[in-house]
C-alpha cells in the first residue's frame, strides 16, 4: 500500500516538474511587422526596437501575462522620408508619445496551441481593448508565439488631417508579430 501511494504521488508530481513557463524573450529572433495600403499599393514596414515581458505556461494559459512596449522611433516604413513623416503630430506625434504599449488582461485557450489574448493597446495617448489570436509552437531551443490583428489607425488618431482620407491611406493596418522565448 505504501509503495502504491509513493508511486501515485511521484506520477502526480512529474507533470509539475516538467512544466515550462516561457519568460525569457529572444529579442533577435522576435519581430513586429505591419502592412497597409497607400493609394491601393501595399506598403510593408516594421519596428526594430521593442521590449517584451511575458510569462506563459501552456498548462496554465489563464495565468499568462504579456506586455510589449514599442519604440516608435525605430519604425521602418519603407523609406527615410516615410520614417521621418511618421514622427510628426499628424501621425505618431513621437515627441509627445514615443512609445506604444500592449498589456494583456486575459488569455484563453482555444485548442490546438491556439489562444485568444485580450488586452489594451495604447498608441498616441489613446487606449483601445483588443482581442489578438496567437499560436504557440513549442521548440527544442525556443518556443514561438505568432499573432496578427487588424489595427484601425484612425481609432488612435494615426494619420490625421489630410491623411485621414482612407482613399489615400487605408484605415486598416495588418500587424503581425513573432515572439521567440525560452522557458525556465
ABEGO torsion letter per residue (X at the ends): XAAAAAAAAAAAAAAAAABBBBABBBAAABBBBBBBBBGGBBBBBBBABBBBBBBBBAABAAABBBBBBBBAAABBAGBAAAAAAAABAABAGAAABABBBBBBABBBBAEGGBBBBBBBBBBGGBBBBBBBBBBBBBBAABBBBBBBBBBBAAAAGBGBEAAABAAABBABBBBBBBBBBBBX
